[in-house]
């Protein structure tokens, strides 16, 4: 089966290149660096030979953000490390340009396609000493080449849904060969821990979801619109996906029946959809603004769509209530949920739909603490927001001690496992 996978991916190589060029035209790929994904000549190797190279591969924004606190910790305790971070999405690359400026020992590259000759050359040229795959990034050629070069490899914050597990079990022998290569598996939930055991993985641990850990690197400068927001009834919708903006539109329309001075700020999961979202709200005769970096919010605007990275924390600081997306779309029930921790730490009352698989344990914890609340439809959301916005001034807040304690335990336990893995000699 592995041979068939390698043959198939090699055959698809020219078509995948064409696909990436099409995505570039659609502005879904980095206009300058997109060739890093398919050309060896664009791998742009920058390795300090005297340092150990630790490679983290994360898919997108959430996974990328989750490893920054770990790199901070490793930089404190190890002075001879260099880090390579690879991601796949344009949005994660844009965020990397912002966050990684503070480091002089971290390189970001776009992950090359999992085609055997590309991955083999990438690993041979970079020569990583350790590899961490984050979340659900299971790439057979990468994992097999780690074994070929005798590079210890770990799966961190692993997430394996029941649907994905069933797909792997179709090729059970191949799955066990691939998952058996991992030297360490750190799971983000209990279900993943059980699934990995069945797939033949070793050294499996559940110590919590690392996305819980605070990331001070993501604090932005004072927002130029803070004075405007302080005088508005404000609610946020963050990490929204297609279909959820209509849900937000219905909610906001209902709220407008009661409040005049009200504004909705939307931070979509994928910013390339901002024009599509703008059109949706304009059809309902609402005044909409796509907000770019350093721009001022216009007078009398009702809907603001954020079109840049790095400002969300500032808006969360000023909002009493937030709806977190990827949670009401039933077809995503096995892959639903976005990270609510940042909003919780910034004193927001959090609303979410019923489909939050990716952060099930965290939402259960926040629901129990009366920090987050499940809503089934826009009527429920608008009713709750209506009560929240009666007094629209946000009071001062402190991070609940329960969150602080859980965060510290997750960080301590995670770093203990990682440091032990870094000492592993491969035998």
MINULUM-486700 format. One record per residue (C-alpha): y, z, x; residue in one letter. Coordinates in Angstrom, 3 decimals, always signed. Each point is the difference from the previous one (the first is absolute). Example, Ala and Ser with C-alpha at 12.3 -4.5 7.8 and 13.67 -1.06 7.14 Angstrom:
2
node north=-4.500&up=+7.800&east=+12.300&type=A $
node north=+3.440&up=-0.660&east=+1.370&type=S $
//
This chain:
427
node north=+0.000&up=+0.000&east=+0.000&type=X $
node north=+2.355&up=+0.752&east=+2.892&type=X $
node north=-0.711&up=-3.443&east=+1.461&type=X $
node north=+0.816&up=-1.584&east=-3.373&type=X $
node north=+3.278&up=+1.968&east=-0.189&type=X $
node north=+1.023&up=-1.197&east=+3.440&type=X $
node north=-0.868&up=-3.616&east=-0.756&type=X $
node north=+1.841&up=+0.103&east=-3.330&type=X $
node north=+3.169&up=+1.554&east=+1.451&type=X $
node north=-0.007&up=-2.555&east=+2.832&type=X $
node north=-0.281&up=-2.865&east=-2.503&type=X $
node north=+2.858&up=+1.466&east=-2.054&type=X $
node north=+2.255&up=+0.416&east=+3.042&type=X $
node north=+2.069&up=-3.226&east=-0.430&type=X $
node north=+0.367&up=+0.606&east=-3.732&type=X $
node north=+1.180&up=+3.575&east=+0.620&type=X $
node north=+2.616&up=-1.315&east=+2.419&type=X $
node north=+1.218&up=-2.343&east=-2.724&type=X $
node north=+0.109&up=+2.921&east=-2.426&type=X $
node north=+2.155&up=+2.034&east=+2.387&type=X $
node north=+2.414&up=-2.927&east=+0.392&type=X $
node north=+0.240&up=-0.222&east=-3.803&type=X $
node north=+0.687&up=+3.734&east=-0.176&type=X $
node north=+2.692&up=-0.436&east=+2.641&type=X $
node north=+1.705&up=-2.620&east=-2.159&type=X $
node north=-0.163&up=+2.462&east=-2.910&type=X $
node north=+1.567&up=+2.655&east=+2.277&type=X $
node north=-3.121&up=+2.175&east=-0.113&type=X $
node north=-0.515&up=-0.144&east=+3.775&type=X $
node north=+2.234&up=+0.884&east=+2.925&type=X $
node north=+1.957&up=-3.225&east=+0.776&type=X $
node north=-0.182&up=+0.569&east=+3.766&type=X $
node north=-3.167&up=+1.979&east=+0.691&type=X $
node north=-2.443&up=-1.464&east=-2.532&type=X $
node north=-1.973&up=-1.815&east=+2.731&type=X $
node north=-1.177&up=+3.363&east=+1.331&type=X $
node north=-2.611&up=-0.193&east=-2.761&type=X $
node north=-1.773&up=-3.120&east=+1.228&type=X $
node north=+1.048&up=-1.051&east=+3.523&type=X $
node north=-1.216&up=+1.736&east=+3.161&type=X $
node north=+3.104&up=-1.241&east=+1.822&type=X $
node north=+2.153&up=+2.134&east=-2.347&type=X $
node north=-1.825&up=+3.317&east=+0.470&type=X $
node north=+2.854&up=+1.053&east=+2.329&type=X $
node north=-1.897&up=+2.573&east=+2.056&type=X $
node north=+2.116&up=+2.885&east=+1.314&type=X $
node north=-2.296&up=+2.614&east=+1.425&type=X $
node north=+0.792&up=+2.573&east=+2.647&type=X $
node north=-3.156&up=+0.012&east=+2.098&type=X $
node north=+0.279&up=+3.651&east=+1.039&type=X $
node north=+0.120&up=+1.204&east=-3.606&type=X $
node north=-2.768&up=+0.348&east=-2.550&type=X $
node north=+0.526&up=-2.392&east=-2.906&type=X $
node north=-0.687&up=+1.410&east=-3.465&type=X $
node north=-0.206&up=-2.689&east=-2.679&type=X $
node north=+0.709&up=+0.797&east=-3.658&type=X $
node north=-0.595&up=-2.749&east=-2.548&type=X $
node north=+1.672&up=+0.584&east=-3.387&type=X $
node north=+0.317&up=-2.531&east=-2.800&type=X $
node north=+3.396&up=+0.599&east=-1.553&type=X $
node north=+2.919&up=+2.394&east=-0.448&type=X $
node north=-1.883&up=+3.044&east=-1.274&type=X $
node north=-2.609&up=-0.097&east=+2.736&type=X $
node north=+2.627&up=-0.689&east=+2.657&type=X $
node north=+2.139&up=+2.949&east=-1.082&type=X $
node north=-2.995&up=+2.328&east=-0.059&type=X $
node north=-0.789&up=-0.404&east=+3.709&type=X $
node north=+3.523&up=+0.662&east=+1.337&type=X $
node north=-0.370&up=+3.827&east=-0.184&type=X $
node north=-3.298&up=-0.339&east=+1.902&type=X $
node north=+1.653&up=-2.058&east=+2.728&type=X $
node north=+2.775&up=+2.613&east=+0.201&type=X $
node north=-2.611&up=+2.712&east=+0.495&type=X $
node north=-1.893&up=-2.004&east=+2.629&type=X $
node north=+3.202&up=-0.750&east=+1.898&type=X $
node north=+0.694&up=+3.722&east=+0.171&type=X $
node north=-3.399&up=+0.921&east=+1.408&type=X $
node north=-0.768&up=-3.116&east=+2.100&type=X $
node north=+2.454&up=-1.506&east=+2.478&type=X $
node north=-2.080&up=-2.977&east=+1.104&type=X $
node north=-0.605&up=-1.738&east=-3.326&type=X $
node north=+1.221&up=-3.378&east=-1.162&type=X $
node north=-0.437&up=-1.040&east=-3.630&type=X $
node north=-0.658&up=-3.346&east=-1.623&type=X $
node north=+0.526&up=-0.186&east=-3.766&type=X $
node north=-1.157&up=-3.071&east=-1.892&type=X $
node north=+0.746&up=-0.704&east=-3.655&type=X $
node north=-0.462&up=-2.986&east=-2.286&type=X $
node north=+2.953&up=-0.136&east=-2.416&type=X $
node north=+3.582&up=-1.155&east=+0.443&type=X $
node north=+1.343&up=+3.212&east=-1.555&type=X $
node north=-1.883&up=+2.166&east=+2.510&type=X $
node north=+1.335&up=-2.130&east=+2.856&type=X $
node north=+3.549&up=+0.434&east=-1.263&type=X $
node north=-0.456&up=+3.758&east=-0.241&type=X $
node north=-1.511&up=+0.111&east=+3.497&type=X $
node north=+3.180&up=-1.607&east=+1.350&type=X $
node north=+1.934&up=+2.988&east=-1.358&type=X $
node north=-2.339&up=+2.912&east=+0.680&type=X $
node north=-1.296&up=-0.903&east=+3.453&type=X $
node north=+3.428&up=-0.233&east=+1.652&type=X $
node north=-0.216&up=+3.667&east=+0.984&type=X $
node north=-3.195&up=-0.567&east=+2.026&type=X $
node north=-0.209&up=-1.564&east=+3.452&type=X $
node north=-3.793&up=-0.010&east=+0.077&type=X $
node north=-0.898&up=-1.623&east=-3.349&type=X $
node north=-0.504&up=-3.733&east=-0.572&type=X $
node north=-0.363&up=-1.668&east=-3.388&type=X $
node north=-1.903&up=-3.249&east=-0.555&type=X $
node north=-1.273&up=-1.804&east=-3.057&type=X $
node north=-3.762&up=+0.267&east=-0.251&type=X $
node north=-1.806&up=-3.216&east=+0.967&type=X $
node north=-2.390&up=-1.455&east=-2.553&type=X $
node north=-3.479&up=+1.513&east=+0.241&type=X $
node north=-1.465&up=-3.095&east=+1.625&type=X $
node north=-2.357&up=+0.726&east=+2.868&type=X $
node north=+1.726&up=-1.910&east=+2.805&type=X $
node north=+3.460&up=+1.299&east=-1.002&type=X $
node north=-1.103&up=+3.636&east=-0.213&type=X $
node north=-2.027&up=-0.275&east=+3.207&type=X $
node north=+3.003&up=-1.337&east=+1.919&type=X $
node north=+2.367&up=+2.518&east=-1.575&type=X $
node north=-2.178&up=+2.917&east=+1.071&type=X $
node north=-0.748&up=-1.444&east=+3.439&type=X $
node north=+3.707&up=-0.540&east=+0.742&type=X $
node north=+1.303&up=+3.306&east=-1.410&type=X $
node north=-2.996&up=+2.060&east=+1.200&type=X $
node north=+0.463&up=+2.976&east=-2.364&type=X $
node north=-1.595&up=+3.295&east=+1.012&type=X $
node north=-0.372&up=+1.225&east=-3.582&type=X $
node north=+0.252&up=-1.677&east=-3.407&type=X $
node north=+0.977&up=+1.514&east=-3.350&type=X $
node north=-0.412&up=-2.013&east=-3.203&type=X $
node north=+2.121&up=+1.475&east=-2.794&type=X $
node north=-0.989&up=+0.299&east=-3.648&type=X $
node north=-2.205&up=-2.930&east=-1.140&type=X $
node north=+0.470&up=-2.376&east=+2.925&type=X $
node north=-3.663&up=-0.883&east=+0.633&type=X $
node north=-0.069&up=-3.188&east=+2.097&type=X $
node north=-3.526&up=-0.899&east=+1.218&type=X $
node north=+0.982&up=-2.049&east=+3.059&type=X $
node north=+2.389&up=+2.694&east=+1.215&type=X $
node north=-2.606&up=+2.743&east=-0.450&type=X $
node north=-2.779&up=-2.014&east=+1.661&type=X $
node north=+2.224&up=-0.857&east=+2.946&type=X $
node north=+0.860&up=+3.679&east=+0.428&type=X $
node north=-3.714&up=+0.561&east=+0.521&type=X $
node north=-0.207&up=-3.012&east=+2.326&type=X $
node north=+2.758&up=+1.411&east=+2.239&type=X $
node north=-1.251&up=+3.590&east=-0.417&type=X $
node north=+3.308&up=+1.157&east=-1.521&type=X $
node north=-0.262&up=+3.146&east=-2.160&type=X $
node north=+1.188&up=-0.815&east=-3.520&type=X $
node north=+1.005&up=+2.263&east=-2.890&type=X $
node north=+0.702&up=-0.494&east=-3.682&type=X $
node north=+2.927&up=+2.204&east=-1.001&type=X $
node north=+1.103&up=+0.935&east=-3.525&type=X $
node north=-2.886&up=-2.156&east=-1.180&type=X $
node north=+0.025&up=-1.211&east=-3.587&type=X $
node north=-3.099&up=-1.669&east=-1.445&type=X $
node north=+0.067&up=-0.525&east=-3.756&type=X $
node north=-3.157&up=-0.124&east=-2.103&type=X $
node north=+0.611&up=-3.707&east=-0.584&type=X $
node north=+0.271&up=-0.725&east=+3.727&type=X $
node north=-3.027&up=+2.183&east=+0.718&type=X $
node north=-2.115&up=-2.019&east=-2.448&type=X $
node north=+1.057&up=-3.233&east=+1.732&type=X $
node north=-1.039&up=+1.363&east=+3.401&type=X $
node north=-3.354&up=+1.112&east=-1.432&type=X $
node north=-0.829&up=-3.627&east=-0.867&type=X $
node north=-0.332&up=-0.482&east=+3.766&type=X $
node north=-1.335&up=+3.472&east=+0.712&type=X $
node north=-1.549&up=-0.686&east=+3.421&type=X $
node north=+3.148&up=-1.736&east=+1.256&type=X $
node north=+2.195&up=+2.775&east=-1.398&type=X $
node north=-2.020&up=+2.697&east=+1.738&type=X $
node north=+0.189&up=-1.904&east=+3.279&type=X $
node north=+3.811&up=-0.274&east=-0.270&type=X $
node north=+0.765&up=+3.507&east=-1.276&type=X $
node north=-2.471&up=+1.507&east=+2.459&type=X $
node north=+2.244&up=-1.144&east=+2.862&type=X $
node north=+2.805&up=+2.432&east=-0.901&type=X $
node north=+0.131&up=+3.053&east=+2.233&type=X $
node north=+2.132&up=+1.942&east=-2.488&type=X $
node north=+0.789&up=-0.374&east=-3.710&type=X $
node north=+2.802&up=+2.052&east=-1.554&type=X $
node north=+0.150&up=-0.434&east=-3.771&type=X $
node north=+2.930&up=+0.166&east=-2.397&type=X $
node north=-2.167&up=+1.200&east=-2.912&type=X $
node north=-3.405&up=+1.453&east=-0.842&type=X $
node north=-1.348&up=-3.180&east=-1.609&type=X $
node north=+0.568&up=-1.952&east=+3.209&type=X $
node north=-1.806&up=+2.682&east=+1.978&type=X $
node north=-3.084&up=-0.404&east=-2.222&type=X $
node north=+0.145&up=-3.814&east=+0.127&type=X $
node north=+0.257&up=-0.096&east=+3.791&type=X $
node north=-3.083&up=+2.219&east=+0.320&type=X $
node north=-1.954&up=-2.484&east=-2.105&type=X $
node north=+1.227&up=-2.853&east=+2.219&type=X $
node north=-1.349&up=+1.644&east=+3.130&type=X $
node north=+3.244&up=+1.201&east=+1.565&type=X $
node north=-0.039&up=+2.972&east=+2.372&type=X $
node north=+2.312&up=+2.955&east=+0.686&type=X $
node north=+1.585&up=-0.082&east=-3.467&type=X $
node north=+2.699&up=+2.528&east=-0.909&type=X $
node north=+2.341&up=+0.643&east=-2.919&type=X $
node north=+3.050&up=+1.962&east=+1.144&type=X $
node north=+2.552&up=-1.297&east=-2.488&type=X $
node north=+2.151&up=-3.088&east=-0.418&type=X $
node north=+2.256&up=-0.584&east=+3.029&type=X $
node north=+2.610&up=-1.612&east=-2.240&type=X $
node north=+0.787&up=+3.568&east=-1.011&type=X $
node north=+1.444&up=+0.706&east=+3.459&type=X $
node north=+3.801&up=-0.070&east=+0.254&type=X $
node north=+1.663&up=-2.838&east=+1.883&type=X $
node north=+3.458&up=+0.977&east=+1.193&type=X $
node north=+0.423&up=-3.396&east=+1.691&type=X $
node north=+0.607&up=-1.524&east=-3.413&type=X $
node north=+3.179&up=+1.977&east=-0.756&type=X $
node north=+2.875&up=-2.434&east=-0.318&type=X $
node north=+3.716&up=+0.465&east=+0.549&type=X $
node north=+2.285&up=+1.117&east=-2.805&type=X $
node north=-0.047&up=-2.614&east=-2.725&type=X $
node north=+3.326&up=-1.744&east=-0.741&type=X $
node north=-0.754&up=+0.213&east=-3.735&type=X $
node north=-0.607&up=+3.736&east=-0.220&type=X $
node north=+3.393&up=+0.689&east=-1.615&type=X $
node north=-0.755&up=-2.539&east=-2.729&type=X $
node north=-3.481&up=+1.375&east=-0.687&type=X $
node north=+1.232&up=+3.588&east=-0.325&type=X $
node north=+1.949&up=-1.032&east=-3.102&type=X $
node north=-2.784&up=-1.950&east=-1.699&type=X $
node north=-3.030&up=+0.903&east=-2.040&type=X $
node north=-2.504&up=-1.360&east=+2.476&type=X $
node north=-3.739&up=-0.582&east=-0.030&type=X $
node north=-2.177&up=-1.873&east=+2.464&type=X $
node north=-3.015&up=-2.292&east=-0.225&type=X $
node north=-1.633&up=-0.430&east=+3.399&type=X $
node north=-2.884&up=-2.070&east=+1.350&type=X $
node north=-0.122&up=-1.994&east=-3.220&type=X $
node north=-2.291&up=-2.984&east=-0.418&type=X $
node north=+0.170&up=-2.954&east=-2.337&type=X $
node north=-0.443&up=+1.157&east=-3.637&type=X $
node north=+1.501&up=+3.400&east=+0.798&type=X $
node north=+3.569&up=-1.288&east=+0.012&type=X $
node north=-0.471&up=-0.918&east=-3.677&type=X $
node north=-1.158&up=+3.593&east=-0.560&type=X $
node north=+3.202&up=+1.183&east=+1.711&type=X $
node north=+2.099&up=-2.403&east=-2.067&type=X $
node north=-1.423&up=+1.406&east=-3.244&type=X $
node north=+0.585&up=+3.539&east=+1.232&type=X $
node north=+3.581&up=-0.677&east=+1.051&type=X $
node north=+0.783&up=-1.800&east=-3.260&type=X $
node north=-1.139&up=+3.093&east=-1.885&type=X $
node north=+2.091&up=+2.303&east=+2.211&type=X $
node north=+3.110&up=-2.135&east=-0.574&type=X $
node north=-0.173&up=+0.895&east=-3.686&type=X $
node north=+0.892&up=+3.561&east=+0.979&type=X $
node north=+1.936&up=-0.284&east=+3.276&type=X $
node north=+2.805&up=-2.347&east=+0.947&type=X $
node north=+0.591&up=+1.011&east=+3.592&type=X $
node north=-3.532&up=-0.675&east=+1.247&type=X $
node north=-1.309&up=-2.018&east=+2.915&type=X $
node north=-3.509&up=-1.002&east=+1.106&type=X $
node north=-0.715&up=-0.665&east=+3.668&type=X $
node north=-3.160&up=-2.000&east=+0.647&type=X $
node north=-1.692&up=-0.144&east=+3.400&type=X $
node north=-2.748&up=-2.601&east=-0.500&type=X $
node north=-3.099&up=+0.130&east=+2.156&type=X $
node north=+0.656&up=-3.582&east=+1.120&type=X $
node north=+3.658&up=-0.907&east=+0.493&type=X $
node north=-0.672&up=-3.737&east=-0.147&type=X $
node north=-0.198&up=+0.478&east=-3.781&type=X $
node north=+3.603&up=+1.222&east=-0.423&type=X $
node north=+1.269&up=-3.214&east=-1.645&type=X $
node north=-2.899&up=+0.010&east=-2.446&type=X $
node north=+0.771&up=+3.607&east=-0.945&type=X $
node north=+3.711&up=-0.782&east=-0.342&type=X $
node north=-0.774&up=-2.803&east=-2.452&type=X $
node north=-2.176&up=+2.290&east=-2.111&type=X $
node north=+2.798&up=+2.537&east=-0.544&type=X $
node north=+2.707&up=-2.620&east=-0.457&type=X $
node north=-1.943&up=-1.452&east=-2.909&type=X $
node north=+0.654&up=+3.316&east=-1.750&type=X $
node north=+3.727&up=-0.356&east=+0.658&type=X $
node north=+0.114&up=+2.735&east=+2.599&type=X $
node north=+2.361&up=-0.035&east=+2.965&type=X $
node north=-2.174&up=-0.331&east=+3.084&type=X $
node north=+0.755&up=+0.164&east=+3.714&type=X $
node north=-2.269&up=-0.817&east=+2.920&type=X $
node north=+1.138&up=+2.517&east=+2.617&type=X $
node north=-0.126&up=-1.064&east=+3.637&type=X $
node north=+0.557&up=+2.237&east=+3.004&type=X $
node north=+3.488&up=+1.594&east=+0.288&type=X $
node north=+1.097&up=-1.424&east=-3.357&type=X $
node north=+1.828&up=+2.045&east=-2.625&type=X $
node north=-1.364&up=+0.364&east=-3.511&type=X $
node north=+2.235&up=-1.926&east=-2.394&type=X $
node north=+1.924&up=+1.571&east=-2.851&type=X $
node north=-1.777&up=+0.192&east=-3.361&type=X $
node north=-3.304&up=-1.238&east=+1.422&type=X $
node north=-3.048&up=+1.246&east=-1.940&type=X $
node north=-2.894&up=-1.112&east=+2.191&type=X $
node north=-0.041&up=+0.059&east=+3.813&type=X $
node north=-2.853&up=-1.690&east=+1.865&type=X $
node north=-0.339&up=+1.116&east=+3.615&type=X $
node north=-0.543&up=-2.933&east=+2.349&type=X $
node north=-0.289&up=+1.735&east=+3.383&type=X $
node north=-1.948&up=+2.727&east=+1.775&type=X $
node north=+0.971&up=+3.453&east=+1.152&type=X $
node north=+2.203&up=+1.238&east=-2.860&type=X $
node north=-2.482&up=+1.312&east=-2.561&type=X $
node north=+0.133&up=+3.603&east=+1.184&type=X $
node north=+3.739&up=+0.105&east=-0.636&type=X $
node north=-0.470&up=-1.135&east=-3.581&type=X $
node north=-2.830&up=+2.487&east=-0.533&type=X $
node north=+2.323&up=+2.768&east=+1.197&type=X $
node north=+2.417&up=-0.825&east=-2.800&type=X $
node north=-2.512&up=-0.608&east=-2.792&type=X $
node north=-1.430&up=+2.693&east=-2.233&type=X $
node north=-2.806&up=-2.197&east=-1.299&type=X $
node north=-2.089&up=-2.847&east=+1.362&type=X $
node north=-2.770&up=-2.223&east=-1.323&type=X $
node north=-2.484&up=-1.031&east=+2.698&type=X $
node north=-1.660&up=-3.341&east=-0.542&type=X $
node north=-3.386&up=-1.637&east=+0.433&type=X $
node north=-1.158&up=+2.536&east=-2.548&type=X $
node north=+0.095&up=-1.595&east=-3.463&type=X $
node north=-1.768&up=-3.317&east=+0.686&type=X $
node north=-3.563&up=+0.369&east=-1.257&type=X $
node north=-1.433&up=-2.842&east=+2.077&type=X $
node north=+1.059&up=+1.993&east=+3.094&type=X $
node north=-1.714&up=+3.207&east=-1.123&type=X $
node north=-2.311&up=-0.005&east=+3.049&type=X $
node north=+2.922&up=-0.643&east=+2.345&type=X $
node north=+2.859&up=+1.722&east=-1.797&type=X $
node north=+2.551&up=+2.548&east=+1.114&type=X $
node north=+2.756&up=+0.137&east=+2.591&type=X $
node north=+1.001&up=+2.914&east=+2.183&type=X $
node north=+1.980&up=+2.664&east=-1.964&type=X $
node north=+0.487&up=+2.474&east=+2.852&type=X $
node north=+3.431&up=-1.134&east=+1.180&type=X $
node north=+1.390&up=+0.267&east=-3.522&type=X $
node north=-1.576&up=+3.442&east=-0.465&type=X $
node north=+1.504&up=+1.303&east=+3.232&type=X $
node north=+3.428&up=-1.259&east=-0.994&type=X $
node north=+0.007&up=+1.968&east=-3.233&type=X $
node north=-0.773&up=-2.740&east=-2.504&type=X $
node north=-1.873&up=+0.413&east=-3.228&type=X $
node north=-2.714&up=-2.636&east=+0.278&type=X $
node north=-1.511&up=-2.131&east=-2.756&type=X $
node north=-3.053&up=-2.211&east=+0.438&type=X $
node north=-2.452&up=-1.952&east=-2.097&type=X $
node north=-3.731&up=+0.737&east=-0.376&type=X $
node north=-1.212&up=-2.206&east=+2.874&type=X $
node north=+0.600&up=+1.870&east=+3.258&type=X $
node north=-3.347&up=-0.334&east=+1.790&type=X $
node north=+1.500&up=-0.382&east=+3.490&type=X $
node north=+1.703&up=+3.395&east=-0.241&type=X $
node north=-2.247&up=+1.704&east=-2.541&type=X $
node north=-0.263&up=+3.346&east=+1.796&type=X $
node north=+3.717&up=+0.106&east=+0.808&type=X $
node north=+1.018&up=-0.774&east=-3.595&type=X $
node north=-2.431&up=+2.623&east=-1.302&type=X $
node north=+1.658&up=+2.511&east=+2.327&type=X $
node north=+3.542&up=-1.009&east=-1.024&type=X $
node north=-0.888&up=-0.056&east=-3.710&type=X $
node north=-1.394&up=+3.519&east=+0.338&type=X $
node north=+3.237&up=+1.131&east=+1.683&type=X $
node north=+2.082&up=-1.597&east=-2.827&type=X $
node north=+1.644&up=-2.343&east=+2.481&type=X $
node north=-1.510&up=-3.196&east=-1.394&type=X $
node north=-0.926&up=-1.011&east=-3.547&type=X $
node north=-2.193&up=-2.751&east=-1.449&type=X $
node north=+1.429&up=-2.358&east=-2.635&type=X $
node north=-2.006&up=-2.513&east=-2.017&type=X $
node north=+2.787&up=-2.228&east=-1.318&type=X $
node north=+3.735&up=-0.658&east=+0.190&type=X $
node north=+0.667&up=+2.201&east=-3.061&type=X $
node north=-1.360&up=+3.032&east=+1.845&type=X $
node north=+1.960&up=-0.846&east=+3.116&type=X $
node north=+3.270&up=-0.534&east=-1.868&type=X $
node north=-0.444&up=+3.275&east=-1.927&type=X $
node north=-0.498&up=+1.968&east=+3.209&type=X $
node north=+2.843&up=-1.739&east=+1.804&type=X $
node north=+2.273&up=+0.623&east=-2.940&type=X $
node north=-0.511&up=+3.750&east=+0.410&type=X $
node north=+0.408&up=-0.191&east=+3.786&type=X $
node north=+3.265&up=-1.907&east=-0.247&type=X $
node north=+1.737&up=+2.268&east=-2.501&type=X $
node north=+1.422&up=+1.795&east=+3.016&type=X $
node north=+0.120&up=-2.794&east=+2.546&type=X $
node north=+1.258&up=+1.978&east=+3.007&type=X $
node north=-2.844&up=+0.639&east=+2.414&type=X $
node north=-0.245&up=+3.600&east=+1.153&type=X $
node north=-0.708&up=+1.027&east=+3.582&type=X $
node north=-3.692&up=+0.090&east=+0.806&type=X $
node north=-2.505&up=+1.288&east=+2.499&type=X $
node north=-3.393&up=-1.444&east=+0.855&type=X $
node north=-2.577&up=+2.100&east=-1.885&type=X $
node north=-1.943&up=+2.290&east=+2.337&type=X $
node north=-3.272&up=-1.326&east=-1.426&type=X $
node north=+0.868&up=-3.501&east=+1.272&type=X $
node north=+1.083&up=+1.332&east=+3.395&type=X $
node north=-3.255&up=+1.912&east=+0.450&type=X $
node north=-2.173&up=-2.948&east=-1.007&type=X $
node north=+1.984&up=-2.325&east=+2.252&type=X $
node north=-0.343&up=+2.275&east=+3.029&type=X $
node north=-3.728&up=+0.486&east=-0.526&type=X $
node north=-0.535&up=-3.765&east=-0.330&type=X $
node north=+1.965&up=-0.675&east=+3.191&type=X $
node north=-1.741&up=+2.733&east=+2.014&type=X $
node north=-3.511&up=-1.004&east=-1.083&type=X $
node north=+0.714&up=-3.703&east=+0.485&type=X $
node north=+1.406&up=+0.402&east=+3.500&type=X $
node north=-2.944&up=+2.161&east=+1.067&type=X $
node north=-2.424&up=-2.793&east=-0.917&type=X $
node north=+2.169&up=-2.685&east=+1.594&type=X $
node north=+0.394&up=+1.887&east=+3.267&type=X $
node north=-3.760&up=+0.558&east=+0.190&type=X $
node north=-0.532&up=-3.718&east=-0.611&type=X $
node north=+2.450&up=-0.887&east=+2.789&type=X $
node north=-2.109&up=+2.054&east=+2.401&type=X $
node north=-3.149&up=-1.874&east=-1.014&type=X $
node north=-1.459&up=-1.924&east=+2.955&type=X $
node north=-1.921&up=-2.599&east=-2.002&type=X $
node north=-3.462&up=+1.307&east=+0.888&type=X $
//
